Amino acid sequence: MVKLIVLYGPAADPDAFERHYADTHTGLAKAIPGLRRFEAGRGIATPDGSDLPYQRIAELSFDDAEALQAGIASDEGQAAVNDIPNFATGGVTIFIAEIDD
């Protein structure tokens, strides 16, 4: 299993970010073909009390790298990717991780 992990930097307008994420982006992400699991969370604190480096994290699980690549290349995957600039004013870090058995 592999995960596409998306780390969203702090947004210029956190409330607008959260509205768009809930009302639009989550539905786009969940429509990606081959997606096995979608998990997202909003950052609330750091252990040392410093500023949060990320507003939100999302993890999208797929059976394997081929399924992930096919899902992202699909019309639904491209709709989700193309939506990111509409709300992610704090930038994003995206990477793929292989899950340890």
The first five atom37 places (N, CA, C, CB, O) and aatype in JSON, in Angstrom:
{
  "aatype": [12, 19, 11, 10, 9, 19, 10, 18, 7, 14, 0, 0, 3, 14, 3, 0, 13, 6, 1, 8, 18, 0, 3, 16, 8, 16, 7, 10, 0, 11, 0, 9, 14, 7, 10, 1, 1, 13, 6, 0, 7, 1, 7, 9, 0, 16, 14, 3, 7, 15, 3, 10, 14, 18, 5, 1, 9, 0, 6, 10, 15, 13, 3, 3, 0, 6, 0, 10, 5, 0, 7, 9, 0, 15, 3, 6, 7, 5, 0, 0, 19, 2, 3, 9, 14, 2, 13, 0, 16, 7, 7, 19, 16, 9, 13, 9, 0, 6, 9, 3, 3],
  "atom_mask": [
    [1, 1, 1, 1, 1],
    [1, 1, 1, 1, 1],
    [1, 1, 1, 1, 1],
    [1, 1, 1, 1, 1],
    [1, 1, 1, 1, 1],
    [1, 1, 1, 1, 1],
    [1, 1, 1, 1, 1],
    [1, 1, 1, 1, 1],
    [1, 1, 1, 0, 1],
    [1, 1, 1, 1, 1],
    [1, 1, 1, 1, 1],
    [1, 1, 1, 1, 1],
    [1, 1, 1, 1, 1],
    [1, 1, 1, 1, 1],
    [1, 1, 1, 1, 1],
    [1, 1, 1, 1, 1],
    [1, 1, 1, 1, 1],
    [1, 1, 1, 1, 1],
    [1, 1, 1, 1, 1],
    [1, 1, 1, 1, 1],
    [1, 1, 1, 1, 1],
    [1, 1, 1, 1, 1],
    [1, 1, 1, 1, 1],
    [1, 1, 1, 1, 1],
    [1, 1, 1, 1, 1],
    [1, 1, 1, 1, 1],
    [1, 1, 1, 0, 1],
    [1, 1, 1, 1, 1],
    [1, 1, 1, 1, 1],
    [1, 1, 1, 1, 1],
    [1, 1, 1, 1, 1],
    [1, 1, 1, 1, 1],
    [1, 1, 1, 1, 1],
    [1, 1, 1, 0, 1],
    [1, 1, 1, 1, 1],
    [1, 1, 1, 1, 1],
    [1, 1, 1, 1, 1],
    [1, 1, 1, 1, 1],
    [1, 1, 1, 1, 1],
    [1, 1, 1, 1, 1],
    [1, 1, 1, 0, 1],
    [1, 1, 1, 1, 1],
    [1, 1, 1, 0, 1],
    [1, 1, 1, 1, 1],
    [1, 1, 1, 1, 1],
    [1, 1, 1, 1, 1],
    [1, 1, 1, 1, 1],
    [1, 1, 1, 1, 1],
    [1, 1, 1, 0, 1],
    [1, 1, 1, 1, 1],
    [1, 1, 1, 1, 1],
    [1, 1, 1, 1, 1],
    [1, 1, 1, 1, 1],
    [1, 1, 1, 1, 1],
    [1, 1, 1, 1, 1],
    [1, 1, 1, 1, 1],
    [1, 1, 1, 1, 1],
    [1, 1, 1, 1, 1],
    [1, 1, 1, 1, 1],
    [1, 1, 1, 1, 1],
    [1, 1, 1, 1, 1],
    [1, 1, 1, 1, 1],
    [1, 1, 1, 1, 1],
    [1, 1, 1, 1, 1],
    [1, 1, 1, 1, 1],
    [1, 1, 1, 1, 1],
    [1, 1, 1, 1, 1],
    [1, 1, 1, 1, 1],
    [1, 1, 1, 1, 1],
    [1, 1, 1, 1, 1],
    [1, 1, 1, 0, 1],
    [1, 1, 1, 1, 1],
    [1, 1, 1, 1, 1],
    [1, 1, 1, 1, 1],
    [1, 1, 1, 1, 1],
    [1, 1, 1, 1, 1],
    [1, 1, 1, 0, 1],
    [1, 1, 1, 1, 1],
    [1, 1, 1, 1, 1],
    [1, 1, 1, 1, 1],
    [1, 1, 1, 1, 1],
    [1, 1, 1, 1, 1],
    [1, 1, 1, 1, 1],
    [1, 1, 1, 1, 1],
    [1, 1, 1, 1, 1],
    [1, 1, 1, 1, 1],
    [1, 1, 1, 1, 1],
    [1, 1, 1, 1, 1],
    [1, 1, 1, 1, 1],
    [1, 1, 1, 0, 1],
    [1, 1, 1, 0, 1],
    [1, 1, 1, 1, 1],
    [1, 1, 1, 1, 1],
    [1, 1, 1, 1, 1],
    [1, 1, 1, 1, 1],
    [1, 1, 1, 1, 1],
    [1, 1, 1, 1, 1],
    [1, 1, 1, 1, 1],
    [1, 1, 1, 1, 1],
    [1, 1, 1, 1, 1],
    [1, 1, 1, 1, 1]
  ],
  "atom_positions": [
    [[0.84, -1.17, 0.0], [0.0, 0.0, 0.0], [0.89, 1.24, 0.0], [-0.96, 0.0, 1.22], [1.96, 1.25, 0.61]],
    [[0.43, 2.28, -0.7], [1.13, 3.56, -0.71], [0.15, 4.67, -0.32], [1.76, 3.84, -2.11], [-1.06, 4.55, -0.47]],
    [[0.74, 5.74, 0.17], [-0.05, 6.91, 0.53], [0.49, 8.14, -0.18], [-0.05, 7.13, 2.06], [1.7, 8.33, -0.3]],
    [[-0.44, 8.95, -0.64], [-0.11, 10.29, -1.1], [-0.36, 11.18, 0.1], [-0.96, 10.73, -2.38], [-1.48, 11.26, 0.59]],
    [[0.68, 11.84, 0.57], [0.57, 12.67, 1.77], [0.69, 14.13, 1.34], [1.67, 12.3, 2.82], [1.62, 14.51, 0.63]],
    [[-0.28, 14.92, 1.79], [-0.33, 16.34, 1.43], [-0.29, 17.15, 2.72], [-1.62, 16.67, 0.6], [-1.14, 17.0, 3.6]],
    [[0.71, 18.02, 2.84], [0.86, 18.92, 3.99], [0.57, 20.33, 3.52], [2.3, 18.81, 4.63], [1.26, 20.86, 2.65]],
    [[-0.45, 20.94, 4.09], [-0.87, 22.29, 3.7], [-0.29, 23.3, 4.68], [-2.42, 22.4, 3.64], [-0.55, 23.22, 5.88]],
    [[0.5, 24.24, 4.17], [1.06, 25.3, 5.01], [-0.03, 26.21, 5.55], [0.0, 0.0, 0.0], [-1.16, 26.2, 5.06]],
    [[0.3, 27.0, 6.57], [-0.68, 27.92, 7.16], [-1.27, 28.86, 6.11], [-0.04, 28.74, 8.29], [-0.54, 29.51, 5.36]],
    [[-2.58, 28.91, 6.05], [-3.28, 29.71, 5.05], [-3.36, 31.18, 5.46], [-4.68, 29.16, 4.81], [-3.36, 31.5, 6.64]],
    [[-3.43, 32.05, 4.47], [-3.6, 33.48, 4.73], [-4.93, 33.73, 5.44], [-3.54, 34.28, 3.41], [-5.0, 34.59, 6.32]],
    [[-5.96, 33.0, 5.08], [-7.28, 33.1, 5.71], [-7.7, 31.69, 6.11], [-8.34, 33.76, 4.74], [-8.33, 30.99, 5.32]],
    [[-7.37, 31.27, 7.34], [-7.66, 29.9, 7.76], [-9.13, 29.51, 7.65], [-7.2, 29.7, 9.16], [-9.44, 28.37, 7.3]],
    [[-10.04, 30.43, 7.96], [-11.46, 30.09, 7.88], [-11.9, 29.83, 6.44], [-12.3, 31.22, 8.47], [-12.65, 28.88, 6.19]],
    [[-11.44, 30.64, 5.5], [-11.76, 30.44, 4.09], [-11.15, 29.12, 3.6], [-11.25, 31.62, 3.23], [-11.79, 28.38, 2.85]],
    [[-9.93, 28.83, 4.02], [-9.28, 27.57, 3.67], [-10.14, 26.4, 4.13], [-7.88, 27.49, 4.3], [-10.45, 25.5, 3.34]],
    [[-10.53, 26.41, 5.4], [-11.3, 25.29, 5.96], [-12.66, 25.14, 5.28], [-11.49, 25.5, 7.46], [-13.11, 24.02, 5.05]],
    [[-13.31, 26.25, 4.95], [-14.6, 26.17, 4.24], [-14.42, 25.51, 2.88], [-15.21, 27.57, 4.07], [-15.17, 24.59, 2.53]],
    [[-13.44, 25.97, 2.12], [-13.22, 25.41, 0.79], [-12.82, 23.93, 0.89], [-12.12, 26.21, 0.04], [-13.29, 23.1, 0.11]],
    [[-11.97, 23.63, 1.85], [-11.52, 22.25, 2.01], [-12.71, 21.33, 2.3], [-10.48, 22.16, 3.14], [-12.83, 20.26, 1.7]],
    [[-13.58, 21.74, 3.21], [-14.74, 20.93, 3.59], [-15.79, 20.88, 2.49], [-15.36, 21.46, 4.87], [-16.34, 19.82, 2.2]],
    [[-16.08, 22.03, 1.89], [-17.2, 22.13, 0.95], [-16.85, 21.68, -0.47], [-17.69, 23.54, 0.9], [-17.74, 21.27, -1.22]],
    [[-15.58, 21.75, -0.85], [-15.2, 21.47, -2.24], [-14.11, 20.42, -2.35], [-14.75, 22.73, -2.91], [-14.3, 19.38, -2.99]],
    [[-12.97, 20.67, -1.73], [-11.79, 19.86, -2.01], [-11.92, 18.42, -1.51], [-10.58, 20.49, -1.37], [-11.48, 17.49, -2.2]],
    [[-12.5, 18.22, -0.36], [-12.63, 16.86, 0.16], [-13.42, 15.97, -0.8], [-13.31, 16.88, 1.54], [-13.04, 14.83, -1.04]],
    [[-14.51, 16.49, -1.34], [-15.3, 15.72, -2.29], [-14.52, 15.38, -3.55], [0.0, 0.0, 0.0], [-14.64, 14.28, -4.09]],
    [[-13.72, 16.33, -4.03], [-12.89, 16.07, -5.21], [-11.88, 14.97, -4.92], [-12.15, 17.36, -5.66], [-11.69, 14.06, -5.74]],
    [[-11.24, 15.04, -3.77], [-10.23, 14.03, -3.42], [-10.87, 12.65, -3.26], [-9.51, 14.43, -2.11], [-10.31, 11.66, -3.72]],
    [[-12.02, 12.59, -2.62], [-12.67, 11.3, -2.4], [-13.17, 10.66, -3.69], [-13.82, 11.47, -1.44], [-13.45, 9.46, -3.7]],
    [[-13.29, 11.42, -4.76], [-13.76, 10.89, -6.04], [-12.64, 10.29, -6.89], [-14.44, 11.99, -6.82], [-12.92, 9.75, -7.97]],
    [[-11.4, 10.36, -6.45], [-10.28, 9.85, -7.24], [-10.39, 8.33, -7.36], [-8.91, 10.25, -6.59], [-10.49, 7.63, -6.35]],
    [[-10.38, 7.82, -8.58], [-10.48, 6.36, -8.78], [-9.32, 5.62, -8.12], [-10.52, 6.04, -10.27], [-8.17, 6.08, -8.15]],
    [[-9.62, 4.49, -7.53], [-8.6, 3.66, -6.9], [-8.3, 4.03, -5.47], [0.0, 0.0, 0.0], [-7.55, 3.32, -4.8]],
    [[-8.88, 5.12, -4.98], [-8.64, 5.54, -3.61], [-9.22, 4.51, -2.65], [-9.26, 6.95, -3.35], [-10.39, 4.14, -2.76]],
    [[-8.4, 4.04, -1.72], [-8.85, 3.05, -0.73], [-9.27, 3.71, 0.58], [-7.75, 2.04, -0.48], [-10.2, 3.25, 1.25]],
    [[-8.56, 4.78, 0.94], [-8.87, 5.45, 2.21], [-8.45, 6.9, 2.1], [-8.16, 4.75, 3.42], [-7.39, 7.21, 1.55]],
    [[-9.29, 7.78, 2.64], [-8.98, 9.2, 2.72], [-9.03, 9.59, 4.18], [-9.98, 10.06, 1.86], [-10.03, 9.35, 4.86]],
    [[-7.96, 10.19, 4.66], [-7.91, 10.63, 6.05], [-7.31, 12.04, 6.07], [-7.07, 9.64, 6.94], [-6.28, 12.3, 5.45]],
    [[-7.96, 12.93, 6.79], [-7.47, 14.31, 6.88], [-7.59, 14.8, 8.31], [-8.26, 15.23, 5.92], [-8.46, 14.36, 9.07]],
    [[-6.72, 15.72, 8.66], [-6.75, 16.31, 10.0], [-6.27, 17.74, 9.97], [0.0, 0.0, 0.0], [-5.44, 18.12, 9.15]],
    [[-6.82, 18.53, 10.89], [-6.44, 19.94, 11.02], [-5.44, 20.06, 12.16], [-7.7, 20.84, 11.28], [-5.66, 19.52, 13.25]],
    [[-4.34, 20.77, 11.9], [-3.34, 20.99, 12.93], [-3.91, 21.84, 14.07], [0.0, 0.0, 0.0], [-4.62, 22.82, 13.83]],
    [[-3.59, 21.45, 15.3], [-4.09, 22.22, 16.45], [-2.99, 22.71, 17.39], [-5.07, 21.39, 17.22], [-3.19, 23.69, 18.1]],
    [[-1.84, 22.03, 17.39], [-0.77, 22.45, 18.31], [0.52, 21.73, 17.96], [-1.16, 22.16, 19.78], [0.52, 20.73, 17.24]],
    [[1.62, 22.27, 18.49], [2.92, 21.59, 18.41], [3.33, 21.22, 19.83], [4.0, 22.5, 17.71], [2.85, 21.84, 20.78]],
    [[4.2, 20.24, 20.0], [4.59, 19.83, 21.35], [5.24, 20.94, 22.17], [5.53, 18.68, 21.26], [5.09, 21.0, 23.39]],
    [[5.97, 21.84, 21.48], [6.68, 22.9, 22.22], [5.94, 24.24, 22.21], [8.06, 23.09, 21.62], [6.47, 25.23, 22.72]],
    [[4.74, 24.27, 21.65], [3.97, 25.51, 21.63], [4.34, 26.48, 20.53], [0.0, 0.0, 0.0], [3.82, 27.59, 20.48]],
    [[5.25, 26.08, 19.63], [5.64, 26.97, 18.53], [4.52, 27.02, 17.49], [6.97, 26.49, 17.88], [3.54, 26.27, 17.57]],
    [[4.68, 27.93, 16.52], [3.68, 28.06, 15.46], [3.56, 26.75, 14.69], [4.05, 29.21, 14.5], [4.54, 26.03, 14.48]],
    [[2.35, 26.47, 14.28], [2.11, 25.27, 13.48], [2.77, 25.38, 12.11], [0.6, 25.02, 13.31], [2.62, 26.4, 11.45]],
    [[3.51, 24.37, 11.68], [4.11, 24.42, 10.35], [3.09, 24.09, 9.26], [5.28, 23.46, 10.26], [3.29, 24.43, 8.09]],
    [[1.99, 23.43, 9.63], [0.98, 23.02, 8.67], [-0.41, 23.27, 9.22], [1.14, 21.54, 8.3], [-0.68, 23.05, 10.4]],
    [[-1.29, 23.72, 8.35], [-2.7, 23.94, 8.71], [-3.45, 22.61, 8.74], [-3.37, 24.92, 7.72], [-4.31, 22.38, 9.59]],
    [[-3.1, 21.74, 7.78], [-3.87, 20.52, 7.6], [-2.97, 19.48, 6.93], [-5.15, 20.77, 6.75], [-2.03, 19.81, 6.21]],
    [[-3.3, 18.22, 7.18], [-2.62, 17.1, 6.53], [-3.69, 16.2, 5.93], [-1.7, 16.31, 7.54], [-4.77, 16.02, 6.51]],
    [[-3.39, 15.63, 4.77], [-4.29, 14.66, 4.16], [-3.47, 13.45, 3.73], [-5.05, 15.28, 2.94], [-2.35, 13.59, 3.24]],
    [[-4.04, 12.27, 3.93], [-3.41, 11.03, 3.51], [-4.4, 10.27, 2.64], [-2.97, 10.18, 4.73], [-5.5, 9.95, 3.07]],
    [[-3.98, 9.97, 1.42], [-4.81, 9.25, 0.46], [-4.13, 7.92, 0.18], [-5.03, 10.07, -0.86], [-3.02, 7.88, -0.36]],
    [[-4.79, 6.81, 0.54], [-4.2, 5.48, 0.41], [-4.67, 4.79, -0.86], [-4.55, 4.63, 1.63], [-5.83, 4.85, -1.25]],
    [[-3.71, 4.12, -1.5], [-3.95, 3.36, -2.72], [-3.27, 2.0, -2.59], [-3.42, 4.12, -3.98], [-2.36, 1.84, -1.78]],
    [[-3.72, 1.02, -3.38], [-3.14, -0.33, -3.31], [-1.65, -0.34, -3.62], [-3.87, -1.24, -4.27], [-0.88, -1.04, -2.96]],
    [[-1.25, 0.43, -4.62], [0.15, 0.46, -5.02], [0.43, 1.74, -5.8], [0.51, -0.79, -5.87], [-0.47, 2.54, -6.06]],
    [[1.69, 1.93, -6.16], [2.1, 3.16, -6.86], [1.39, 3.3, -8.2], [3.61, 3.17, -7.07], [1.07, 4.42, -8.62]],
    [[1.15, 2.19, -8.88], [0.47, 2.26, -10.18], [-0.96, 2.76, -10.01], [0.47, 0.87, -10.86], [-1.43, 3.58, -10.8]],
    [[-1.65, 2.28, -8.99], [-3.03, 2.73, -8.74], [-3.05, 4.22, -8.37], [-3.67, 1.9, -7.61], [-3.94, 4.95, -8.79]],
    [[-2.06, 4.65, -7.59], [-1.98, 6.07, -7.23], [-1.77, 6.92, -8.48], [-0.83, 6.31, -6.22], [-2.47, 7.9, -8.69]],
    [[-0.8, 6.53, -9.29], [-0.5, 7.31, -10.5], [-1.7, 7.35, -11.44], [0.71, 6.71, -11.22], [-1.99, 8.4, -12.02]],
    [[-2.39, 6.22, -11.6], [-3.57, 6.19, -12.46], [-4.67, 7.08, -11.88], [-4.08, 4.75, -12.62], [-5.34, 7.8, -12.63]],
    [[-4.86, 7.03, -10.58], [-5.88, 7.87, -9.95], [-5.6, 9.35, -10.13], [0.0, 0.0, 0.0], [-6.5, 10.11, -10.46]],
    [[-4.37, 9.75, -9.91], [-4.0, 11.16, -10.05], [-4.08, 11.61, -11.51], [-2.59, 11.41, -9.5], [-4.41, 12.76, -11.79]],
    [[-3.78, 10.7, -12.44], [-3.83, 11.05, -13.87], [-5.26, 11.12, -14.41], [-3.04, 10.03, -14.67], [-5.49, 11.67, -15.48]],
    [[-6.22, 10.56, -13.67], [-7.62, 10.56, -14.13], [-8.2, 11.97, -14.12], [-8.47, 9.63, -13.24], [-7.62, 12.88, -13.53]],
    [[-9.33, 12.14, -14.76], [-10.02, 13.44, -14.75], [-10.33, 13.88, -13.32], [-11.31, 13.38, -15.57], [-10.17, 15.05, -12.97]],
    [[-10.76, 12.93, -12.49], [-11.09, 13.25, -11.09], [-9.83, 13.64, -10.31], [-11.79, 12.05, -10.41], [-9.86, 14.58, -9.51]],
    [[-8.75, 12.92, -10.55], [-7.49, 13.26, -9.89], [-6.98, 14.63, -10.3], [0.0, 0.0, 0.0], [-6.51, 15.4, -9.47]],
    [[-7.07, 14.92, -11.58], [-6.63, 16.23, -12.06], [-7.52, 17.35, -11.54], [-6.61, 16.24, -13.59], [-7.04, 18.46, -11.29]],
    [[-8.81, 17.09, -11.36], [-9.7, 18.1, -10.78], [-9.26, 18.42, -9.35], [-11.17, 17.6, -10.79], [-9.27, 19.59, -8.96]],
    [[-8.88, 17.41, -8.58], [-8.42, 17.64, -7.21], [-7.09, 18.41, -7.2], [-8.25, 16.3, -6.45], [-6.93, 19.36, -6.45]],
    [[-6.17, 17.99, -8.04], [-4.86, 18.67, -8.13], [-5.05, 20.12, -8.55], [-3.93, 17.94, -9.14], [-4.45, 21.02, -7.96]],
    [[-5.88, 20.35, -9.56], [-6.08, 21.71, -10.07], [-6.85, 22.6, -9.11], [-6.81, 21.66, -11.37], [-6.83, 23.82, -9.27]],
    [[-7.51, 22.03, -8.12], [-8.23, 22.82, -7.12], [-7.3, 23.38, -6.05], [-9.31, 21.97, -6.47], [-7.63, 24.38, -5.41]],
    [[-6.15, 22.77, -5.85], [-5.25, 23.19, -4.76], [-4.94, 24.68, -4.78], [-3.95, 22.4, -4.85], [-5.01, 25.31, -3.72]],
    [[-4.6, 25.29, -5.91], [-4.3, 26.73, -5.89], [-5.5, 27.61, -5.52], [-3.79, 27.15, -7.24], [-5.33, 28.78, -5.19]],
    [[-6.71, 27.04, -5.56], [-7.89, 27.82, -5.22], [-8.03, 28.12, -3.73], [-9.11, 27.1, -5.69], [-8.8, 29.0, -3.35]],
    [[-7.28, 27.41, -2.88], [-7.45, 27.62, -1.44], [-6.16, 27.5, -0.63], [-8.43, 26.65, -0.91], [-6.1, 28.02, 0.48]],
    [[-5.14, 26.84, -1.15], [-3.93, 26.54, -0.39], [-2.92, 27.68, -0.49], [-3.29, 25.25, -0.88], [-1.86, 27.53, -1.09]],
    [[-3.26, 28.82, 0.11], [-2.42, 30.02, 0.03], [-1.11, 29.88, 0.81], [-3.19, 31.21, 0.54], [-0.19, 30.67, 0.6]],
    [[-1.03, 28.9, 1.7], [0.19, 28.68, 2.46], [1.13, 27.68, 1.82], [0.0, 0.0, 0.0], [2.14, 27.31, 2.41]],
    [[0.8, 27.25, 0.6], [1.63, 26.28, -0.11], [1.35, 24.86, 0.35], [0.0, 0.0, 0.0], [0.69, 24.63, 1.36]],
    [[1.87, 23.92, -0.42], [1.69, 22.5, -0.09], [3.0, 21.74, -0.28], [0.59, 21.87, -0.96], [3.83, 22.09, -1.13]],
    [[3.17, 20.73, 0.51], [4.23, 19.76, 0.35], [3.54, 18.43, 0.1], [5.2, 19.7, 1.6], [2.67, 18.02, 0.87]],
    [[3.91, 17.76, -1.0], [3.27, 16.5, -1.37], [4.36, 15.45, -1.57], [2.4, 16.67, -2.66], [5.36, 15.69, -2.23]],
    [[4.14, 14.27, -0.97], [5.06, 13.18, -1.22], [4.32, 11.85, -1.13], [6.22, 13.21, -0.22], [3.2, 11.78, -0.62]],
    [[4.96, 10.81, -1.65], [4.4, 9.47, -1.66], [5.22, 8.62, -0.69], [4.42, 8.86, -3.11], [6.45, 8.64, -0.69]],
    [[4.5, 7.86, 0.14], [5.15, 6.98, 1.11], [4.67, 5.56, 0.91], [4.88, 7.45, 2.56], [3.48, 5.32, 0.67]],
    [[5.6, 4.62, 1.0], [5.23, 3.21, 0.96], [5.02, 2.76, 2.41], [6.34, 2.34, 0.24], [5.85, 3.03, 3.28]],
    [[3.92, 2.08, 2.66], [3.56, 1.69, 4.01], [4.32, 0.42, 4.39], [2.04, 1.48, 4.13], [4.33, -0.55, 3.63]],
    [[4.94, 0.42, 5.55], [5.63, -0.76, 6.07], [4.6, -1.82, 6.46], [6.53, -0.4, 7.28], [3.55, -1.51, 7.01]],
    [[4.92, -3.05, 6.17], [4.03, -4.15, 6.57], [4.29, -4.57, 8.0], [4.21, -5.35, 5.65], [3.64, -5.48, 8.51]]
  ]
}
